[in-house]
Amino acid sequence: MRRTESHSWRRQPLIWAAAIFFGLISLSCPQAKPLDAPDTILSAIQDRGARNIVAEMNRGKGRVWDKVLDKIETGDRKWLEVAASLREGTDAGTSEGLSIAVAHALLHAPERVLAMTPGLFQLDDICTMPDIEPPLPLYRSYILKAKTALAGVHQAELREVRDRCVEAFDALPPSP
């Protein structure tokens, strides 16, 4: 028994050295920053590519993706920049969600959203009711808010696309 005790005692420095070594390695490895701020997301897209970042945001129940879409809906300049950068990394499902978020942003930042068409987003995806089967009051309210927001766009370079967007809203049926 005495031999076992002395044998384990001699191994302790080795165990401590290994623990310190692996601890230092883990500290020196870059830790992934949470994808919750525009600059962090844009940097991650530049480093790892849009497709990888979209996939990472959708892991699990997709909570990170949903939170990012909520932020994009605000129409904030940086969040719309995130939307533009994420676009190339989306598939059919995530592309639809991203288009819906940008369509909602139209109410808050029509100039910024219209400037993203037709290159990144199609007018058909933006100038429409983005919610699926909304109640009639919400449907009518959204269209009115969108047309009111569009009426505030006076930049010469956006007039044509603004007018086409208004026409798209005018062409929607009176009820969903």
Backbone as CSV, one residue per row, in Angstrom:
resi,resn,N_x,N_y,N_z,CA_x,CA_y,CA_z,C_x,C_y,C_z
1,MET,0.823,-1.175,0.000,0.000,0.000,0.000,0.878,1.253,0.000
2,ARG,1.929,1.206,0.694,2.840,2.335,0.764,3.383,2.682,-0.615
3,ARG,3.581,1.683,-1.402,4.106,1.878,-2.737,3.104,2.639,-3.620
4,THR,1.824,2.309,-3.505,0.784,2.972,-4.276,0.707,4.447,-3.902
5,GLU,0.787,4.748,-2.618,0.733,6.135,-2.187,1.894,6.932,-2.759
6,SER,3.086,6.387,-2.699,4.239,7.125,-3.206,4.181,7.237,-4.723
7,HIS,3.619,6.212,-5.372,3.498,6.231,-6.820,2.541,7.346,-7.268
8,SER,1.376,7.495,-6.580,0.430,8.542,-6.949,0.988,9.911,-6.597
9,TRP,1.772,9.991,-5.554,2.366,11.263,-5.171,3.320,11.762,-6.240
10,ARG,4.057,10.832,-6.866,4.991,11.211,-7.906,4.266,11.671,-9.172
11,ARG,3.066,11.201,-9.379,2.305,11.591,-10.567,1.631,12.942,-10.411
12,GLN,1.424,13.402,-9.201,0.732,14.665,-8.984,1.365,15.826,-9.733
13,PRO,2.682,16.019,-9.709,3.233,17.131,-10.482,2.911,17.017,-11.968
14,LEU,2.894,15.789,-12.470,2.572,15.576,-13.872,1.121,15.957,-14.166
15,ILE,0.214,15.604,-13.266,-1.201,15.934,-13.432,-1.384,17.446,-13.382
16,TRP,-0.703,18.094,-12.428,-0.806,19.547,-12.316,-0.242,20.234,-13.557
17,ALA,0.860,19.736,-14.051,1.465,20.326,-15.249,0.520,20.196,-16.446
18,ALA,-0.117,19.034,-16.580,-1.052,18.815,-17.690,-2.258,19.749,-17.556
19,ALA,-2.764,19.894,-16.332,-3.909,20.776,-16.117,-3.560,22.220,-16.463
20,ILE,-2.403,22.671,-16.052,-1.974,24.038,-16.363,-1.783,24.203,-17.865
21,PHE,-1.157,23.210,-18.510,-0.916,23.259,-19.954,-2.230,23.389,-20.728
22,PHE,-3.193,22.516,-20.430,-4.463,22.553,-21.155,-5.283,23.790,-20.802
23,GLY,-5.151,24.262,-19.583,-5.812,25.510,-19.199,-5.287,26.691,-19.984
24,LEU,-3.956,26.754,-20.147,-3.364,27.841,-20.925,-3.750,27.753,-22.397
25,ILE,-3.824,26.559,-22.919,-4.231,26.389,-24.321,-5.666,26.879,-24.512
26,SER,-6.548,26.533,-23.593,-7.946,26.968,-23.754,-8.070,28.483,-23.644
27,LEU,-7.216,29.117,-22.847,-7.249,30.571,-22.752,-6.718,31.243,-24.010
28,SER,-5.774,30.592,-24.670,-5.176,31.196,-25.860,-6.032,30.995,-27.105
29,CYS,-6.964,30.030,-27.075,-7.851,29.801,-28.223,-8.917,30.887,-28.245
30,PRO,-9.190,31.438,-29.421,-10.220,32.469,-29.484,-11.582,31.891,-29.146
31,GLN,-12.289,32.574,-28.292,-13.637,32.155,-27.913,-14.623,32.822,-28.872
32,ALA,-15.590,32.063,-29.306,-16.607,32.624,-30.201,-17.439,33.637,-29.429
33,LYS,-17.549,34.822,-29.989,-18.369,35.849,-29.361,-19.821,35.556,-29.681
34,PRO,-20.730,35.875,-28.756,-22.145,35.658,-29.054,-22.582,36.535,-30.230
35,LEU,-23.404,35.970,-31.067,-23.867,36.672,-32.262,-25.107,37.496,-31.923
36,ASP,-24.881,38.571,-31.168,-26.010,39.370,-30.714,-25.869,40.859,-31.002
37,ALA,-24.806,41.244,-31.691,-24.596,42.651,-32.032,-24.198,42.741,-33.504
38,PRO,-24.623,43.792,-34.187,-24.342,43.898,-35.621,-22.850,43.780,-35.972
39,ASP,-22.002,44.492,-35.254,-20.574,44.450,-35.581,-19.985,43.065,-35.371
40,THR,-20.427,42.373,-34.336,-19.960,41.008,-34.079,-20.388,40.077,-35.211
41,ILE,-21.623,40.210,-35.632,-22.148,39.354,-36.708,-21.428,39.653,-38.019
42,LEU,-21.260,40.928,-38.338,-20.576,41.292,-39.589,-19.138,40.790,-39.599
43,SER,-18.467,40.883,-38.471,-17.094,40.383,-38.364,-17.060,38.862,-38.534
44,ALA,-18.013,38.172,-37.904,-18.085,36.712,-38.017,-18.365,36.289,-39.464
45,ILE,-19.215,37.024,-40.146,-19.506,36.717,-41.557,-18.240,36.877,-42.388
46,GLN,-17.493,37.923,-42.125,-16.251,38.157,-42.862,-15.238,37.046,-42.587
47,ASP,-15.175,36.588,-41.338,-14.202,35.564,-40.958,-14.609,34.159,-41.399
48,ARG,-15.903,33.823,-41.238,-16.325,32.431,-41.437,-17.334,32.230,-42.557
49,GLY,-17.817,33.311,-43.153,-18.755,33.192,-44.258,-20.202,33.220,-43.797
50,ALA,-21.047,33.791,-44.643,-22.462,33.965,-44.312,-23.179,32.636,-44.093
51,ARG,-22.883,31.659,-44.923,-23.571,30.360,-44.809,-23.312,29.723,-43.438
52,ASN,-22.055,29.781,-42.971,-21.719,29.209,-41.666,-22.391,29.965,-40.533
53,ILE,-22.472,31.277,-40.655,-23.085,32.076,-39.596,-24.589,31.840,-39.553
54,VAL,-25.235,31.762,-40.703,-26.671,31.467,-40.731,-26.927,30.104,-40.088
55,ALA,-26.110,29.116,-40.421,-26.262,27.775,-39.842,-26.062,27.814,-38.329
56,GLU,-25.062,28.548,-37.880,-24.785,28.664,-36.446,-25.961,29.320,-35.714
57,MET,-26.537,30.349,-36.311,-27.673,31.041,-35.690,-28.907,30.154,-35.615
58,ASN,-29.012,29.188,-36.517,-30.184,28.322,-36.572,-30.046,27.051,-35.761
59,ARG,-28.897,26.843,-35.130,-28.714,25.626,-34.321,-29.738,25.596,-33.193
60,GLY,-30.043,24.390,-32.792,-31.026,24.244,-31.709,-32.390,24.649,-32.198
61,LYS,-33.001,25.534,-31.479,-34.352,25.987,-31.848,-34.321,27.263,-32.668
62,GLY,-33.148,27.694,-33.106,-33.046,28.877,-33.949,-33.306,30.174,-33.213
63,ARG,-33.104,30.178,-31.900,-33.406,31.380,-31.114,-32.545,32.573,-31.507
64,VAL,-31.273,32.319,-31.799,-30.392,33.422,-32.190,-30.883,34.015,-33.505
65,TRP,-31.224,33.159,-34.465,-31.736,33.617,-35.755,-32.994,34.464,-35.563
66,ASP,-33.913,33.987,-34.736,-35.156,34.723,-34.502,-34.885,36.086,-33.869
67,LYS,-33.951,36.144,-32.939,-33.611,37.425,-32.302,-32.999,38.391,-33.314
68,VAL,-32.155,37.861,-34.197,-31.545,38.710,-35.227,-32.621,39.233,-36.177
69,LEU,-33.557,38.384,-36.560,-34.653,38.834,-37.430,-35.474,39.929,-36.743
70,ASP,-35.716,39.781,-35.443,-36.443,40.823,-34.708,-35.694,42.154,-34.766
71,LYS,-34.376,42.107,-34.653,-33.565,43.333,-34.706,-33.591,43.936,-36.110
72,ILE,-33.562,43.100,-37.133,-33.607,43.584,-38.517,-34.925,44.312,-38.770
73,GLU,-36.010,43.809,-38.206,-37.330,44.430,-38.383,-37.371,45.882,-37.910
74,THR,-36.460,46.271,-37.020,-36.455,47.654,-36.518,-36.066,48.655,-37.596
75,GLY,-35.395,48.188,-38.645,-34.955,49.074,-39.714,-33.670,49.822,-39.394
76,ASP,-33.051,49.509,-38.280,-31.787,50.139,-37.914,-30.752,49.909,-39.022
77,ARG,-29.989,50.935,-39.328,-29.012,50.885,-40.428,-28.060,49.698,-40.297
78,LYS,-27.488,49.494,-39.120,-26.533,48.398,-38.927,-27.204,47.036,-39.059
79,TRP,-28.435,46.917,-38.558,-29.119,45.631,-38.664,-29.517,45.333,-40.109
80,LEU,-29.835,46.357,-40.876,-30.102,46.122,-42.306,-28.820,45.753,-43.042
81,GLU,-27.696,46.272,-42.598,-26.401,45.861,-43.154,-26.156,44.377,-42.853
82,VAL,-26.536,43.958,-41.657,-26.442,42.532,-41.299,-27.332,41.707,-42.233
83,ALA,-28.555,42.180,-42.469,-29.475,41.464,-43.363,-28.861,41.291,-44.743
84,ALA,-28.268,42.358,-45.262,-27.651,42.300,-46.583,-26.497,41.301,-46.602
85,SER,-25.721,41.272,-45.540,-24.564,40.369,-45.479,-24.973,38.920,-45.261
86,LEU,-26.066,38.693,-44.558,-26.541,37.325,-44.320,-27.208,36.729,-45.551
87,ARG,-27.725,37.571,-46.426,-28.540,37.133,-47.561,-27.894,36.002,-48.360
88,GLU,-26.627,36.135,-48.680,-25.979,35.119,-49.525,-25.813,33.776,-48.820
89,GLY,-25.981,33.744,-47.503,-25.823,32.501,-46.762,-27.127,31.807,-46.426
90,THR,-28.236,32.321,-46.956,-29.536,31.743,-46.613,-29.966,30.676,-47.609
91,ASP,-30.791,29.754,-47.115,-31.433,28.767,-47.976,-32.899,29.186,-48.122
92,ALA,-33.728,28.318,-48.636,-35.128,28.695,-48.899,-35.851,29.176,-47.637
93,GLY,-35.762,28.431,-46.560,-36.479,28.786,-45.333,-35.933,30.034,-44.665
94,THR,-34.612,30.104,-44.533,-34.029,31.271,-43.873,-34.131,32.505,-44.755
95,SER,-34.133,32.311,-46.061,-34.299,33.433,-46.982,-35.685,34.051,-46.826
96,GLU,-36.685,33.215,-46.674,-38.046,33.720,-46.487,-38.149,34.507,-45.184
97,GLY,-37.582,33.973,-44.120,-37.610,34.672,-42.839,-36.899,36.010,-42.901
98,LEU,-35.771,36.037,-43.601,-35.013,37.275,-43.746,-35.804,38.302,-44.567
99,SER,-36.438,37.853,-45.636,-37.260,38.762,-46.450,-38.430,39.323,-45.650
100,ILE,-39.042,38.500,-44.816,-40.152,38.964,-43.974,-39.666,40.038,-43.001
101,ALA,-38.493,39.815,-42.404,-37.944,40.810,-41.467,-37.662,42.131,-42.182
102,VAL,-37.101,42.052,-43.387,-36.811,43.276,-44.144,-38.116,43.950,-44.569
103,ALA,-39.134,43.159,-44.902,-40.438,43.745,-45.253,-41.012,44.511,-44.063
104,HIS,-40.873,43.976,-42.862,-41.341,44.694,-41.674,-40.522,45.967,-41.445
105,ALA,-39.240,45.921,-41.788,-38.376,47.107,-41.629,-38.814,48.241,-42.550
106,LEU,-39.523,47.916,-43.624,-40.016,48.941,-44.550,-40.834,50.006,-43.818
107,LEU,-41.567,49.602,-42.789,-42.399,50.549,-42.044,-41.551,51.565,-41.280
108,HIS,-40.346,51.189,-40.893,-39.498,52.035,-40.045,-38.401,52.768,-40.817
109,ALA,-37.951,52.170,-41.910,-36.840,52.750,-42.675,-37.038,52.492,-44.164
110,PRO,-38.075,53.100,-44.741,-38.384,52.791,-46.142,-37.239,53.109,-47.108
111,GLU,-36.516,54.194,-46.882,-35.404,54.534,-47.790,-34.342,53.452,-47.778
112,ARG,-33.975,53.020,-46.580,-32.929,51.988,-46.466,-33.374,50.679,-47.103
113,VAL,-34.618,50.322,-46.888,-35.124,49.058,-47.435,-35.230,49.140,-48.956
114,LEU,-35.782,50.229,-49.466,-35.906,50.360,-50.921,-34.544,50.363,-51.591
115,ALA,-33.537,50.900,-50.919,-32.187,50.916,-51.483,-31.603,49.507,-51.598
116,MET,-32.171,48.553,-50.889,-31.693,47.169,-50.936,-32.334,46.375,-52.080
117,THR,-33.266,47.020,-52.805,-33.920,46.345,-53.917,-33.399,46.959,-55.213
118,PRO,-33.422,46.303,-56.296,-33.770,44.899,-56.475,-32.581,43.956,-56.306
119,GLY,-31.395,44.468,-55.985,-30.210,43.620,-55.902,-30.267,42.514,-54.866
120,LEU,-30.545,42.871,-53.617,-30.537,41.881,-52.545,-31.914,41.279,-52.280
121,PHE,-32.914,42.106,-52.352,-34.279,41.667,-52.066,-35.184,42.108,-53.215
122,GLN,-36.139,41.283,-53.548,-37.075,41.580,-54.627,-38.251,42.382,-54.090
123,LEU,-38.749,43.297,-54.906,-39.904,44.098,-54.500,-41.100,43.220,-54.131
124,ASP,-41.279,42.115,-54.849,-42.393,41.209,-54.560,-42.327,40.658,-53.139
125,ASP,-41.112,40.541,-52.596,-40.942,40.014,-51.242,-41.067,41.104,-50.177
126,ILE,-40.829,42.342,-50.568,-40.786,43.454,-49.618,-42.086,44.251,-49.622
127,CYS,-42.633,44.483,-50.771,-43.820,45.337,-50.913,-45.080,44.495,-50.904
128,THR,-45.306,43.841,-49.790,-46.443,42.959,-49.623,-46.726,42.807,-48.140
129,MET,-47.810,42.157,-47.807,-48.096,41.846,-46.409,-47.221,40.661,-46.033
130,PRO,-46.249,40.846,-45.134,-45.314,39.767,-44.836,-45.864,38.667,-43.931
131,ASP,-46.916,38.953,-43.186,-47.457,37.953,-42.266,-48.385,37.002,-42.997
132,ILE,-48.366,35.766,-42.590,-49.200,34.741,-43.214,-50.568,34.738,-42.542
133,GLU,-51.599,34.862,-43.351,-52.991,34.860,-42.907,-53.250,35.766,-41.703
134,PRO,-52.943,37.058,-41.847,-53.188,37.974,-40.726,-54.673,38.265,-40.585
135,PRO,-55.096,38.656,-39.389,-56.485,39.097,-39.241,-56.699,40.351,-40.101
136,LEU,-57.909,40.546,-40.558,-58.225,41.649,-41.465,-57.780,43.022,-40.939
137,PRO,-58.023,43.360,-39.669,-57.574,44.679,-39.192,-56.045,44.845,-39.272
138,LEU,-55.306,43.805,-38.948,-53.844,43.869,-39.037,-53.397,44.019,-40.488
139,TYR,-54.031,43.290,-41.375,-53.730,43.344,-42.799,-53.898,44.771,-43.325
140,ARG,-55.067,45.335,-43.072,-55.349,46.691,-43.563,-54.449,47.736,-42.903
141,SER,-54.195,47.563,-41.627,-53.327,48.484,-40.891,-51.895,48.449,-41.436
142,TYR,-51.398,47.256,-41.709,-50.030,47.135,-42.229,-49.913,47.846,-43.579
143,ILE,-50.866,47.610,-44.467,-50.821,48.221,-45.798,-50.873,49.751,-45.683
144,LEU,-51.715,50.257,-44.819,-51.810,51.701,-44.612,-50.487,52.268,-44.070
145,LYS,-49.913,51.599,-43.082,-48.633,52.043,-42.513,-47.515,52.004,-43.557
146,ALA,-47.504,50.959,-44.377,-46.472,50.836,-45.408,-46.603,51.962,-46.436
147,LYS,-47.811,52.214,-46.880,-48.018,53.276,-47.868,-47.705,54.654,-47.282
148,THR,-48.003,54.846,-46.011,-47.664,56.105,-45.340,-46.151,56.272,-45.251
149,ALA,-45.457,55.200,-44.893,-43.993,55.248,-44.828,-43.406,55.540,-46.203
150,LEU,-43.938,54.908,-47.222,-43.447,55.112,-48.587,-43.704,56.541,-49.067
151,ALA,-44.792,57.142,-48.615,-45.100,58.522,-49.006,-44.039,59.500,-48.500
152,GLY,-43.298,59.098,-47.490,-42.239,59.947,-46.948,-40.914,59.818,-47.668
153,VAL,-40.846,58.967,-48.674,-39.608,58.782,-49.445,-39.591,59.802,-50.579
154,HIS,-38.614,60.704,-50.544,-38.541,61.765,-51.551,-37.220,61.770,-52.318
155,GLN,-36.339,60.827,-52.043,-35.058,60.789,-52.745,-35.297,60.454,-54.215
156,ALA,-34.704,61.256,-55.075,-34.917,61.104,-56.521,-34.544,59.701,-57.006
157,GLU,-33.451,59.158,-56.504,-32.985,57.843,-56.972,-33.880,56.696,-56.507
158,LEU,-34.777,56.967,-55.559,-35.671,55.921,-55.061,-37.114,56.090,-55.524
159,ARG,-37.401,57.154,-56.255,-38.796,57.423,-56.653,-39.411,56.284,-57.462
160,GLU,-38.667,55.797,-58.443,-39.219,54.738,-59.294,-39.524,53.481,-58.489
161,VAL,-38.592,53.064,-57.671,-38.808,51.849,-56.878,-39.898,52.085,-55.824
162,ARG,-39.965,53.291,-55.267,-41.032,53.646,-54.322,-42.390,53.532,-55.006
163,ASP,-42.492,54.090,-56.203,-43.759,54.052,-56.929,-44.170,52.625,-57.269
164,ARG,-43.224,51.799,-57.649,-43.526,50.386,-57.940,-43.970,49.659,-56.677
165,CYS,-43.386,50.031,-55.554,-43.758,49.427,-54.274,-45.184,49.829,-53.895
166,VAL,-45.513,51.093,-54.053,-46.879,51.569,-53.769,-47.872,50.848,-54.683
167,GLU,-47.521,50.700,-55.958,-48.389,49.972,-56.900,-48.611,48.535,-56.438
168,ALA,-47.559,47.909,-55.912,-47.686,46.528,-55.421,-48.663,46.463,-54.249
169,PHE,-48.582,47.431,-53.343,-49.534,47.471,-52.225,-50.950,47.750,-52.719
170,ASP,-51.084,48.642,-53.710,-52.406,48.941,-54.268,-53.024,47.719,-54.947
171,ALA,-52.182,46.846,-55.466,-52.677,45.665,-56.183,-53.074,44.518,-55.240
172,LEU,-52.768,44.660,-53.965,-53.149,43.589,-53.022,-54.664,43.541,-52.887
173,PRO,-55.206,42.365,-52.654,-56.668,42.282,-52.477,-57.102,43.018,-51.213
174,PRO,-58.367,43.448,-51.147,-58.838,44.211,-49.982,-58.849,43.401,-48.683
175,SER,-58.795,42.080,-48.794,-58.706,41.243,-47.597,-57.797,40.057,-47.909
176,PRO,-57.168,39.500,-46.861,-56.208,38.398,-47.095,-56.851,37.134,-47.614
